[in-house]
């Protein structure tokens, strides 16, 4: 039997591992604009999050409008979001170790983990794309996610113990 027509080959393991890479950059820019918008409205106008959110929203709009800059803007946003996630992880580690010192404190379980995983995925996909086959970069999202999840749960337990002592 002659199969001289167009053939389709099975995707390789590496192609299957990075299937989310088929998502267009505009979707990530829209997600980042939503994150920036949440930063704008979440902490009040005197919050340190307002300038951060404003920069993320404006950069996302510029990235969507000018197609050539989209991936460069996403690379910069990925690094900024990862830096923010690392700062929040350090803050949560401090809270988990020293306790909660503010009486007006709440903790949304999973938000730290989601933010850390998303930002590390963006870093692995955009600015660190060339080194993606390196084991440390290939497992970056999983490692960051596990550490963030442990910190998330530790702060939640600390918070629950401060509200409802044993």
Rosetta silent file (secondary structure, phi, psi, omega in degrees, C-alpha in Angstrom):
SEQUENCE: XXXXXXXXXXXXXXXXXXXXXXXXXXXXXXXXXXXXXXXXXXXXXXXXXXXXXXXXXXXXXXXXXXXXXXXXXXXXXXXXXXXXXXXXXXXXXXXXXXXXXXXXXXXXXXXXXXXXXXXXXXXXXXXXXXXXXXXXXXXXXXXXXXXXXXXXXXXXXXXXXXXXXX
SCORE:     score description
SCORE:     0.000 S_00000001
   1 L     0.000  131.138 -177.325    0.000    0.000    0.000 S_00000001
   2 L   -94.596  121.590  178.197    1.386    3.369   -1.035 S_00000001
   3 L  -109.069   55.863 -175.453    1.120    6.128    1.554 S_00000001
   4 L   -82.558   -4.270  178.904    2.537    8.908   -0.570 S_00000001
   5 L   -73.566 -177.057  179.299   -0.050   11.433    0.594 S_00000001
   6 L   -62.057  136.848 -179.762    0.465   13.856    3.449 S_00000001
   7 L  -114.955  150.360  173.743    1.459   12.104    6.628 S_00000001
   8 L  -116.782  133.571  179.601    1.061   13.166   10.187 S_00000001
   9 L  -101.820  154.404  176.641    3.563   12.037   12.711 S_00000001
  10 L   -67.787  142.343  176.352    2.937   11.445   16.356 S_00000001
  11 L   -65.869  147.854  178.154    4.154   14.274   18.595 S_00000001
  12 L   -74.979  167.778  178.053    7.368   13.584   20.430 S_00000001
  13 H   -59.500  -38.532 -179.919    7.506   13.309   24.211 S_00000001
  14 H   -66.437  -39.665  177.802    9.051   16.765   24.383 S_00000001
  15 H   -65.342  -37.890  177.747    6.250   18.234   22.269 S_00000001
  16 H   -67.227  -37.591 -177.887    3.651   16.596   24.510 S_00000001
  17 H   -64.616  -29.700 -177.385    5.402   17.887   27.639 S_00000001
  18 L  -113.538   34.778  179.340    5.127   21.480   26.398 S_00000001
  19 H   -57.201  -35.273  178.104    1.664   21.328   24.829 S_00000001
  20 H   -62.877  -12.379  178.540    0.576   24.524   26.662 S_00000001
  21 H   -66.238   -9.315  178.712    3.179   26.328   24.558 S_00000001
  22 H   -80.391  -10.020  178.426    0.612   26.430   21.781 S_00000001
  23 L   -68.924  133.551 -178.829   -1.371   29.075   23.685 S_00000001
  24 L   -68.863  152.385 -179.206   -0.923   32.465   22.008 S_00000001
  25 H   -59.954  -31.575 -178.671    0.949   35.203   23.821 S_00000001
  26 H   -61.132  -32.159  178.011   -2.162   37.418   23.717 S_00000001
  27 H   -66.623  -40.538  178.053   -3.919   35.052   26.132 S_00000001
  28 H   -68.694  -37.709  177.353   -1.122   35.421   28.657 S_00000001
  29 H   -63.607  -38.668  177.153   -1.108   39.186   28.183 S_00000001
  30 H   -65.758  -41.738  177.585   -4.853   39.234   28.878 S_00000001
  31 H   -63.093  -41.432  179.077   -4.343   37.113   32.008 S_00000001
  32 H   -66.765  -36.581  176.118   -1.576   39.441   33.155 S_00000001
  33 H   -62.429  -38.224  177.699   -3.807   42.460   32.539 S_00000001
  34 H   -65.855  -41.359  177.086   -6.425   40.810   34.771 S_00000001
  35 H   -62.554  -44.524  177.293   -3.803   40.219   37.480 S_00000001
  36 H   -61.457  -39.606  177.069   -2.702   43.845   37.184 S_00000001
  37 H   -62.612  -40.372  176.328   -6.317   44.953   37.423 S_00000001
  38 H   -63.353  -38.991  176.498   -6.745   42.960   40.626 S_00000001
  39 H   -62.315  -36.533 -179.691   -3.641   44.648   42.027 S_00000001
  40 H   -65.277  -38.302 -174.259   -5.186   48.018   41.192 S_00000001
  41 H   -99.353  -10.425 -171.317   -8.413   47.379   43.073 S_00000001
  42 H   -81.017  -35.841 -170.909   -7.303   45.080   45.870 S_00000001
  43 L  -109.299    8.169 -175.766   -5.263   47.229   48.194 S_00000001
  44 L    82.616  164.909 -173.477   -6.734   50.687   47.978 S_00000001
  45 L   -73.046  -16.061  178.090   -5.115   53.633   46.245 S_00000001
  46 L   -92.668    2.558 -177.474   -2.344   54.020   48.821 S_00000001
  47 L   -72.902  150.066  176.453   -1.234   50.424   48.361 S_00000001
  48 L   -69.758  -15.966 -179.353    2.177   49.540   46.981 S_00000001
  49 H   -75.621  -19.942 -175.426    0.353   47.228   44.553 S_00000001
  50 H   -62.590  -51.119  179.127   -1.187   50.099   42.582 S_00000001
  51 H   -63.104  -38.495  178.357    1.950   51.128   40.619 S_00000001
  52 H   -60.735  -48.178  179.725    2.810   47.462   40.036 S_00000001
  53 H   -63.301  -40.008 -179.874   -0.698   46.743   38.741 S_00000001
  54 H   -63.547  -44.038  178.863   -0.730   49.847   36.569 S_00000001
  55 H   -63.054  -42.853 -179.661    2.560   48.903   34.890 S_00000001
  56 H   -63.382  -44.851 -179.126    1.344   45.332   34.271 S_00000001
  57 H   -63.876  -49.297 -178.292   -1.970   46.523   32.756 S_00000001
  58 H   -62.409  -44.823  179.821   -0.373   49.159   30.509 S_00000001
  59 H   -63.511  -37.513  178.703    2.376   46.793   29.353 S_00000001
  60 H   -64.928  -42.397  178.622   -0.196   44.073   28.600 S_00000001
  61 H   -63.590  -44.041  177.980   -2.256   46.447   26.479 S_00000001
  62 H   -61.351  -41.043  179.334    0.874   47.561   24.608 S_00000001
  63 H   -64.334  -36.107  178.798    1.835   43.903   24.082 S_00000001
  64 H   -73.535  -41.776 -177.190   -1.554   43.028   22.615 S_00000001
  65 H   -68.549  -45.051 -179.372   -1.698   46.112   20.373 S_00000001
  66 L  -103.626   97.902 -173.132    1.860   45.786   19.030 S_00000001
  67 H   -57.024  -31.669 -177.394    2.245   42.127   18.126 S_00000001
  68 H   -69.195  -24.336 -177.474    6.017   42.324   17.755 S_00000001
  69 H   -94.604   -6.888 -172.687    6.548   43.294   21.400 S_00000001
  70 H   -53.998  -49.881 -177.206    4.233   40.718   22.972 S_00000001
  71 H   -71.924  -33.095  176.115    6.804   38.060   23.846 S_00000001
  72 H   -66.149  -42.225  178.106    9.373   40.607   25.052 S_00000001
  73 H   -65.028  -41.486  177.819    6.773   42.197   27.306 S_00000001
  74 H   -62.282  -37.142  177.088    5.729   38.763   28.568 S_00000001
  75 H   -62.026  -45.667  179.111    9.360   37.963   29.387 S_00000001
  76 H   -65.486  -42.232  178.846    9.674   41.142   31.444 S_00000001
  77 H   -64.513  -39.097  179.472    6.313   40.530   33.124 S_00000001
  78 H   -60.418  -44.038  178.794    7.267   36.935   33.905 S_00000001
  79 H   -66.735  -39.684  178.036   10.422   38.077   35.684 S_00000001
  80 H   -65.440  -43.736  179.238    8.522   40.812   37.568 S_00000001
  81 H   -66.858  -36.509  177.291    5.792   38.376   38.622 S_00000001
  82 H   -67.280  -39.694  176.902    8.372   35.798   39.698 S_00000001
  83 H   -62.307  -41.507  177.689   10.190   38.446   41.756 S_00000001
  84 H   -64.546  -41.427  179.080    6.865   39.365   43.388 S_00000001
  85 H   -63.438  -40.338  178.102    6.114   35.689   44.045 S_00000001
  86 H   -64.511  -40.447  177.928    9.533   35.210   45.659 S_00000001
  87 H   -64.393  -42.523  178.057    8.933   38.259   47.871 S_00000001
  88 H   -66.906  -33.936  177.121    5.506   36.937   48.899 S_00000001
  89 H   -68.072  -39.281  176.799    7.008   33.513   49.580 S_00000001
  90 H   -64.805  -42.058  178.164    9.674   35.098   51.796 S_00000001
  91 H   -63.038  -42.561  179.828    6.980   37.091   53.617 S_00000001
  92 H   -67.572  -34.559  175.701    4.878   33.973   54.111 S_00000001
  93 H   -64.827  -39.887  177.888    7.904   32.078   55.448 S_00000001
  94 H   -63.279  -43.116  178.189    8.471   34.909   57.931 S_00000001
  95 H   -64.064  -42.812 -178.844    4.818   34.732   59.018 S_00000001
  96 H   -63.035  -34.057 -177.977    4.958   30.943   59.322 S_00000001
  97 H   -84.469  -39.161 -172.848    8.066   31.162   61.521 S_00000001
  98 H  -102.985  -14.250 -178.979    7.303   34.204   63.664 S_00000001
  99 L    97.793  176.246 -177.087    3.521   34.225   63.786 S_00000001
 100 L   -96.249  122.709 -175.063    0.900   36.757   62.826 S_00000001
 101 L  -103.535   -6.355 -177.737    1.517   40.209   64.312 S_00000001
 102 L  -109.957  133.565 -179.754   -1.412   42.067   62.772 S_00000001
 103 L   -77.246  -19.425 -179.888   -4.921   41.669   64.124 S_00000001
 104 L  -102.376   66.839 -172.848   -6.426   42.575   60.746 S_00000001
 105 L  -124.575  134.280  171.927   -4.992   39.609   58.852 S_00000001
 106 L  -133.673  157.618 -179.688   -6.578   37.179   56.433 S_00000001
 107 L  -136.721  123.289  176.190   -5.059   34.458   54.282 S_00000001
 108 L   -94.533  102.968 -177.323   -6.486   33.085   51.052 S_00000001
 109 L   -62.483  130.124  177.217   -5.196   29.545   50.804 S_00000001
 110 L   102.184  -21.927 -179.396   -3.992   28.759   47.313 S_00000001
 111 H   -67.624  -42.264  176.950   -3.418   32.313   46.087 S_00000001
 112 H   -61.739  -45.891 -179.129    0.298   32.212   46.869 S_00000001
 113 H   -63.059  -46.637 -179.489    0.628   28.809   45.219 S_00000001
 114 H   -61.630  -44.129  179.687   -1.320   29.849   42.119 S_00000001
 115 H   -65.299  -40.528 -179.845    0.683   33.051   41.704 S_00000001
 116 H   -68.485  -41.971  179.673    4.015   31.316   42.177 S_00000001
 117 H   -65.981  -44.996 -179.959    3.165   28.491   39.767 S_00000001
 118 H   -61.418  -46.740 -177.754    1.855   30.881   37.111 S_00000001
 119 H   -67.488  -37.123  178.753    4.877   33.169   37.305 S_00000001
 120 H   -70.830  -33.823  175.052    7.366   30.287   37.238 S_00000001
 121 H   -64.258  -44.756  178.305    5.566   28.772   34.239 S_00000001
 122 H   -60.071  -39.686  178.435    5.749   32.112   32.417 S_00000001
 123 H   -64.172  -43.403  179.559    9.478   32.290   33.196 S_00000001
 124 H   -66.441  -30.990 -177.020   10.074   28.777   31.891 S_00000001
 125 H   -83.905  -38.054 -173.298    8.071   29.542   28.755 S_00000001
 126 L  -106.355  -74.227 -173.855    9.324   33.000   27.810 S_00000001
 127 L   -70.486  -25.930 -177.770   12.603   34.389   29.238 S_00000001
 128 L  -104.422   19.191 -176.185   14.151   30.979   30.009 S_00000001
 129 H   -55.948  -39.689 -176.828   12.946   29.223   26.849 S_00000001
 130 H   -64.943  -26.283 -177.956   16.471   28.582   25.553 S_00000001
 131 H  -105.237   17.083 -174.135   17.379   26.636   28.707 S_00000001
 132 L   -61.859  -27.344 -179.290   14.106   24.752   29.013 S_00000001
 133 L   -77.765  -13.061  176.518   15.729   21.364   28.432 S_00000001
 134 L   -66.918  135.703 -176.337   17.949   21.845   31.505 S_00000001
 135 H   -55.760  -36.796 -179.318   16.531   19.751   34.378 S_00000001
 136 H   -66.144  -40.381  179.741   16.381   22.706   36.776 S_00000001
 137 H   -75.103  -38.042  179.913   14.340   24.816   34.350 S_00000001
 138 H   -62.297  -31.618 -178.657   12.211   21.868   33.239 S_00000001
 139 L  -105.362   10.724 -177.802   11.165   21.243   36.849 S_00000001
 140 H   -56.214  -47.860 -176.364   11.064   24.907   37.941 S_00000001
 141 H   -64.038  -39.885 -179.979    7.276   25.122   38.018 S_00000001
 142 H   -67.403  -45.208 -178.685    6.896   21.927   40.045 S_00000001
 143 H   -63.669  -48.548  179.422    9.569   22.895   42.579 S_00000001
 144 H   -61.555  -40.953  179.647    8.222   26.433   43.018 S_00000001
 145 H   -62.497  -42.062  179.455    4.684   25.056   43.286 S_00000001
 146 H   -66.517  -43.857  178.991    5.609   22.583   46.022 S_00000001
 147 H   -63.492  -45.065  179.666    7.506   25.178   48.058 S_00000001
 148 H   -63.593  -39.469  178.892    4.675   27.701   47.664 S_00000001
 149 H   -63.475  -43.042  177.510    2.076   25.098   48.640 S_00000001
 150 H   -62.260  -43.289  177.956    3.989   24.219   51.813 S_00000001
 151 H   -65.985  -41.310  178.046    4.304   27.897   52.714 S_00000001
 152 H   -57.094  -48.392 -179.390    0.644   28.489   51.885 S_00000001
 153 H   -68.671  -37.237  179.515   -0.436   25.691   54.204 S_00000001
 154 H   -63.379  -43.005  178.827    2.008   26.718   56.936 S_00000001
 155 H   -68.068  -39.026  178.367    0.632   30.259   57.040 S_00000001
 156 H   -61.633  -44.551  178.543   -2.922   28.946   56.957 S_00000001
 157 H   -63.619  -43.737  178.552   -2.255   26.643   59.912 S_00000001
 158 H   -60.494  -41.747  179.163   -0.527   29.482   61.790 S_00000001
 159 H   -64.518  -47.183 -179.342   -3.503   31.738   61.028 S_00000001
 160 H   -63.337  -38.213  177.781   -6.049   29.155   62.158 S_00000001
 161 H   -68.501  -30.093  178.616   -4.108   28.527   65.378 S_00000001
 162 H   -76.046  -29.628  179.596   -4.011   32.257   66.117 S_00000001
 163 H   -83.431  -44.070 -178.423   -7.777   32.545   65.601 S_00000001
 164 L  -125.759   83.497 -178.692   -8.763   29.281   67.265 S_00000001
 165 L   -61.742  151.359  179.325   -6.076   28.162   69.728 S_00000001
 166 L   -67.356    0.000    0.000   -6.024   24.472   70.620 S_00000001
